[in-house]
Amino acid sequence: MVTAGSAGKINKEPGESILSAKRLGKSPLNKRIAVKKVLIIPIILILLFSVLSCQTANTISSGKKSIVVTYSILGAIVKDLVGDKADVTVSIPNGLDPHDWQPSAKDIEKLNHADLVIQNGLGLEGGLQKTLAAARDKGVKFFTASDYVTVRHVGAGEGIPSGDPDQALGAADPHLWMDPLTIKSVVAALAPVFKTDLNLDVSSQAADLENRLDSLNNEITKIVAVIPQENRKLVTGHESMGYFARRYGFKLVGVIIPNLSSQAGVSAADLAELKKAIEDNPVKAIFTELGTSPAVAKAIGDETGVKVVELTTHAVPVDGSYFTFMRNLATVIADALK
């Protein structure tokens, strides 16, 4: 407030100049405080959001057991069985060769902290063997699917001269997912393990899944019924169709395409051997699988005159369903051989 003084001077009430300066924002101290507030408040908000996000994530997952499955097709069955009662992670990415895949540090950490690891066994997880053994040594619980099925073995003339141990005569066949009733045996054995080791009761889900696997078996039987008996011969690029052949009445003429990998070529001798084998055992199609390069498939088709059909045997489809996988497999075979 301004008043007239005795000497004609203008007087201001005490503190008015300071208040005016504050109102005008002229105080250097206040400027610094304002800047600090502008910087600190967003940082606090970011930190608060991060803490709340972590707490939310932990809340969501803390009540669920962690299950790690090595392979995608087996993982599809496990997810179908447990639903949302547990967190299920698949180690080997869908469609990659389980024999060669190597885990990352993150994959290893997940395995080491799992409440249960479910593996196929019989050497399928070649690139994971050391990691799985280390996790077992740390006390991680394991379930091996092949321990609960009737394992088939490579028969005479079925294997491929590639040096692969699962291709040798008499070798245990790890491709047990190619038969729904073999998978049914796995489900029947796995449900009690969930109860005893993880305190998860999936008995009703297991009964439902086993019934659906029975129905799937009947459905596949009908799909392949269109194939005449004389055409029920399988020539494949890898020793993976044995369980399917055993269940549905096919003959494995042989896995006669040597060293099928994305890097491999086919020599003139390989093609000559393949051509002779097909002449001795007339077939309507040669089925290529995981690891067969397009160049290899074309060379085989051109040399033998037999159509080459790609068969998906090591990857679940986009819907993640084992049932869709098996229906697609049976349909491709039926269409090629009928």
C-alpha positions as MATLAB code, in Angstrom:
seq = 'MVTAGSAGKINKEPGESILSAKRLGKSPLNKRIAVKKVLIIPIILILLFSVLSCQTANTISSGKKSIVVTYSILGAIVKDLVGDKADVTVSIPNGLDPHDWQPSAKDIEKLNHADLVIQNGLGLEGGLQKTLAAARDKGVKFFTASDYVTVRHVGAGEGIPSGDPDQALGAADPHLWMDPLTIKSVVAALAPVFKTDLNLDVSSQAADLENRLDSLNNEITKIVAVIPQENRKLVTGHESMGYFARRYGFKLVGVIIPNLSSQAGVSAADLAELKKAIEDNPVKAIFTELGTSPAVAKAIGDETGVKVVELTTHAVPVDGSYFTFMRNLATVIADALK';
ca = [
       0.000    0.000    0.000;
       1.441    3.430   -1.005;
       1.213    6.541    1.359;
       2.592   10.041    1.377;
       5.484   10.550    3.821;
       6.482   13.636    5.765;
       9.171   14.594    3.304;
       7.011   13.936    0.306;
       8.466   10.535   -0.173;
       6.350    7.615   -1.132;
       6.327    4.907    1.531;
       5.546    1.237    1.049;
       4.293   -1.080    3.706;
       6.930   -3.529    4.949;
       7.206   -6.672    2.793;
       5.257   -5.183   -0.104;
       8.274   -5.085   -2.423;
       9.040   -8.720   -1.607;
       5.444   -9.766   -2.212;
       5.392   -7.888   -5.467;
       8.589   -9.595   -6.556;
       7.120  -13.000   -5.717;
       3.978  -12.152   -7.629;
       6.069  -11.147  -10.594;
       8.229  -14.238  -10.289;
      11.417  -12.189   -9.938;
      12.942  -14.130   -7.043;
      15.918  -16.250   -8.239;
      15.334  -18.627   -5.365;
      11.741  -19.207   -6.358;
      12.762  -19.736   -9.938;
      15.138  -22.507   -8.900;
      12.482  -24.111   -6.717;
       9.957  -24.015   -9.561;
      12.395  -25.621  -11.986;
      13.194  -28.377   -9.510;
       9.491  -29.073   -9.043;
       9.003  -29.308  -12.776;
      11.816  -31.872  -13.021;
      11.122  -33.877   -9.884;
       7.370  -34.420  -10.247;
       7.577  -36.402  -13.549;
      10.408  -38.495  -12.146;
       8.349  -39.341   -9.083;
       5.392  -40.243  -11.278;
       7.533  -42.500  -13.473;
       9.019  -44.279  -10.464;
       5.594  -44.684   -8.890;
       4.182  -46.117  -12.126;
       7.098  -48.570  -12.390;
       6.658  -49.777   -8.834;
       2.921  -50.210   -9.283;
       3.448  -52.040  -12.588;
       5.912  -54.451  -11.009;
       3.602  -55.015   -8.077;
       0.705  -55.658  -10.454;
       2.758  -58.129  -12.518;
       3.920  -59.916   -9.397;
       0.382  -60.053   -8.092;
      -0.811  -61.598  -11.325;
       1.888  -64.267  -11.448;
       2.613  -64.846   -7.771;
      -0.346  -67.130   -7.268;
       0.511  -69.415  -10.189;
       3.067  -72.180  -10.560;
       5.677  -71.908  -13.303;
       5.790  -74.799  -15.790;
       8.431  -74.914  -18.518;
       7.869  -77.304  -21.440;
      10.770  -77.973  -23.766;
       8.928  -78.389  -27.057;
       6.022  -76.577  -28.714;
       3.786  -79.543  -29.591;
       4.084  -81.008  -26.109;
       3.570  -77.481  -24.795;
       0.245  -77.254  -26.653;
      -0.974  -80.340  -24.779;
       0.182  -78.999  -21.401;
      -1.514  -75.632  -22.000;
      -4.707  -77.436  -22.952;
      -4.517  -79.450  -19.738;
      -3.763  -76.707  -17.179;
      -5.543  -73.765  -18.797;
      -5.006  -70.649  -16.684;
      -4.142  -72.562  -13.510;
      -0.396  -72.198  -14.151;
       2.039  -70.143  -16.207;
       3.269  -72.357  -19.072;
       6.386  -71.402  -21.035;
       7.820  -73.272  -24.035;
      11.612  -73.208  -24.326;
      12.271  -74.163  -27.955;
      10.573  -71.715  -30.365;
       7.810  -73.236  -32.443;
       9.053  -74.848  -35.647;
      12.764  -74.874  -34.809;
      14.768  -78.084  -34.824;
      14.847  -79.386  -31.227;
      18.033  -81.320  -31.930;
      20.083  -78.196  -32.660;
      18.485  -75.311  -30.763;
      20.612  -73.687  -28.043;
      19.081  -71.824  -25.064;
      19.778  -68.195  -24.208;
      20.665  -66.960  -20.722;
      17.003  -65.985  -20.246;
      15.861  -69.485  -21.261;
      18.281  -71.037  -18.786;
      17.052  -68.756  -16.001;
      13.432  -69.755  -16.640;
      14.344  -73.441  -16.506;
      16.297  -73.039  -13.290;
      13.405  -71.250  -11.565;
      10.575  -73.438  -12.851;
       8.320  -75.303  -10.429;
       8.204  -78.146  -12.977;
       9.991  -78.865  -16.250;
       8.250  -81.137  -18.758;
      10.492  -82.700  -21.387;
       9.923  -85.155  -24.227;
      13.013  -87.281  -23.604;
      14.684  -89.908  -25.808;
      17.254  -87.375  -26.953;
      14.815  -85.040  -28.701;
      16.100  -81.959  -26.868;
      19.687  -82.380  -28.061;
      20.764  -78.767  -27.688;
      19.159  -78.514  -24.237;
      20.675  -81.612  -22.641;
      23.354  -79.841  -20.577;
      20.969  -77.111  -19.457;
      18.315  -79.637  -18.436;
      20.861  -81.709  -16.534;
      22.081  -78.612  -14.691;
      18.510  -77.645  -13.747;
      17.876  -81.153  -12.419;
      21.078  -80.932  -10.351;
      19.754  -77.700   -8.839;
      16.696  -79.566   -7.598;
      14.171  -78.557  -10.271;
      11.375  -81.126  -10.615;
      11.071  -82.956  -13.950;
       8.452  -84.930  -15.844;
       9.671  -86.929  -18.874;
       6.822  -87.769  -21.258;
       8.526  -90.732  -22.916;
       8.762  -92.533  -19.553;
       5.010  -93.123  -19.691;
       4.459  -94.420  -23.239;
       5.166  -97.548  -25.265;
       8.277  -96.424  -27.113;
       8.737  -97.598  -30.695;
      12.148  -98.242  -32.217;
      13.522  -97.614  -35.688;
      13.024 -100.720  -37.820;
      15.123 -102.190  -40.599;
      15.192  -99.957  -43.670;
      13.568  -97.042  -41.891;
      16.536  -95.014  -40.747;
      18.661  -92.598  -42.709;
      22.474  -92.826  -42.983;
      23.072  -89.391  -41.491;
      24.921  -90.275  -38.296;
      21.957  -88.999  -36.274;
      21.563  -91.322  -33.252;
      17.757  -91.350  -33.493;
      17.997  -92.598  -37.084;
      20.015  -95.759  -36.340;
      18.451  -99.215  -36.487;
      16.874 -100.010  -33.119;
      17.055  -96.415  -31.882;
      14.234  -95.176  -29.672;
      11.868  -92.939  -31.607;
      11.248  -89.648  -29.745;
       8.431  -88.404  -32.021;
       5.696  -89.689  -29.736;
       3.351  -86.749  -30.424;
       2.475  -88.241  -33.830;
      -0.096  -90.542  -32.183;
      -3.008  -89.073  -30.161;
      -3.395  -92.208  -28.049;
       0.270  -92.102  -27.091;
      -0.287  -88.501  -26.016;
      -3.331  -89.685  -24.073;
      -0.995  -91.880  -21.991;
       1.147  -88.817  -21.273;
      -1.890  -86.820  -20.102;
      -3.031  -89.661  -17.837;
       0.404  -89.755  -16.194;
       0.857  -85.988  -15.972;
      -2.366  -85.072  -14.163;
      -1.422  -86.842  -10.888;
       2.038  -85.221  -11.007;
       0.421  -81.787  -11.143;
      -1.532  -82.712   -8.022;
       1.359  -84.104   -5.992;
       4.139  -81.739   -7.103;
       2.267  -78.491   -7.778;
      -0.962  -78.942   -5.822;
      -2.926  -78.408   -9.035;
      -6.082  -80.441   -9.458;
      -6.641  -80.915  -13.185;
      -8.460  -84.240  -12.942;
     -11.612  -82.986  -14.695;
      -9.573  -81.285  -17.418;
      -7.534  -84.464  -17.894;
     -10.659  -86.589  -18.302;
     -12.034  -84.146  -20.869;
      -8.719  -83.995  -22.755;
      -8.406  -87.783  -22.840;
     -11.912  -88.057  -24.276;
     -11.090  -85.502  -26.940;
      -7.914  -87.388  -27.836;
      -9.992  -90.536  -28.296;
     -12.283  -88.592  -30.593;
      -9.302  -87.196  -32.491;
      -7.981  -90.714  -33.028;
     -11.339  -91.768  -34.481;
     -11.421  -88.672  -36.674;
      -7.952  -89.344  -38.109;
      -8.883  -92.967  -38.767;
     -11.764  -91.704  -40.897;
      -9.600  -89.116  -42.684;
      -7.016  -91.692  -43.827;
      -9.668  -94.311  -44.665;
      -9.798  -92.911  -48.208;
      -6.244  -94.147  -48.857;
      -6.119  -97.595  -50.516;
      -3.998 -100.171  -48.706;
      -1.504 -100.354  -51.576;
      -0.869  -96.618  -51.253;
      -0.255  -96.663  -47.510;
       3.494  -96.265  -47.843;
       5.392  -93.376  -46.329;
       8.656  -92.024  -47.666;
       9.736  -89.143  -45.469;
      12.611  -86.778  -44.969;
      13.135  -87.609  -41.312;
      12.375  -90.521  -39.016;
       9.311  -88.927  -37.446;
       6.259  -90.767  -38.773;
       6.740  -94.075  -36.981;
       4.072  -93.610  -34.292;
       1.583  -92.383  -36.886;
       2.355  -95.349  -39.170;
       2.010  -97.826  -36.304;
      -1.362  -96.437  -35.222;
      -3.001  -96.012  -38.638;
      -1.677  -98.935  -40.649;
       1.025  -97.405  -42.846;
       4.291  -98.944  -43.978;
       7.465  -96.951  -43.597;
       9.195  -97.605  -46.902;
      12.192  -95.780  -45.560;
      13.691  -92.463  -44.710;
      15.823  -92.416  -47.785;
      16.729  -88.767  -48.142;
      20.171  -88.430  -46.565;
      21.381  -85.573  -44.391;
      18.380  -83.328  -44.694;
      19.293  -79.917  -43.361;
      19.017  -76.386  -44.621;
      22.708  -76.465  -45.500;
      22.797  -79.902  -47.102;
      22.857  -80.619  -50.797;
      21.946  -83.807  -52.604;
      24.641  -85.631  -54.548;
      24.128  -87.604  -57.756;
      24.691  -90.793  -55.741;
      21.981  -89.775  -53.259;
      19.492  -89.159  -56.055;
      20.345  -92.449  -57.761;
      19.796  -94.355  -54.499;
      16.509  -92.579  -53.909;
      15.299  -93.259  -57.444;
      16.070  -96.987  -57.140;
      14.293  -97.231  -53.792;
      11.172  -95.627  -55.244;
      11.267  -97.960  -58.242;
      11.457 -100.923  -55.854;
       8.658  -99.501  -53.687;
       6.333  -97.415  -55.869;
       4.916  -94.504  -53.909;
       2.607  -91.654  -54.818;
       4.422  -88.987  -52.816;
       7.602  -88.151  -50.960;
       7.006  -86.137  -47.821;
       9.580  -83.551  -46.857;
       9.761  -82.225  -43.319;
      11.590  -79.839  -41.044;
      15.018  -78.999  -42.440;
      14.460  -79.894  -46.091;
      15.518  -76.993  -48.288;
      13.399  -76.071  -51.337;
      16.368  -76.863  -53.592;
      16.611  -80.388  -52.178;
      12.882  -80.980  -52.606;
      12.937  -79.771  -56.214;
      15.959  -81.925  -57.101;
      14.296  -85.027  -55.657;
      11.032  -84.379  -57.487;
      12.766  -83.696  -60.805;
      14.913  -86.828  -60.609;
      12.273  -89.309  -59.445;
       9.153  -88.000  -61.117;
       7.274  -88.370  -57.826;
       5.465  -85.394  -56.345;
       7.115  -83.902  -53.292;
       4.723  -82.820  -50.531;
       5.683  -80.691  -47.561;
       4.519  -82.152  -44.253;
       4.441  -80.153  -41.019;
       5.595  -82.548  -38.300;
       7.444  -80.301  -35.846;
       5.323  -77.157  -35.359;
       1.904  -76.276  -34.011;
      -0.342  -74.138  -36.269;
      -1.235  -70.518  -35.595;
      -4.108  -71.436  -33.281;
      -1.668  -73.318  -31.032;
      -3.813  -76.464  -31.066;
      -2.468  -80.009  -31.103;
      -5.818  -81.118  -32.518;
      -5.526  -78.793  -35.510;
      -1.938  -79.954  -35.983;
      -2.943  -83.624  -36.216;
      -5.980  -82.973  -38.426;
      -3.839  -80.968  -40.842;
      -1.178  -83.699  -40.895;
      -3.684  -86.465  -41.621;
      -5.442  -84.409  -44.282;
      -2.208  -83.644  -46.169;
      -1.252  -87.334  -46.151;
      -4.712  -88.443  -47.283;
      -4.834  -85.892  -50.102;
      -1.402  -86.950  -51.345;
      -1.916  -90.731  -51.231;
      -5.609  -91.342  -52.002;
];
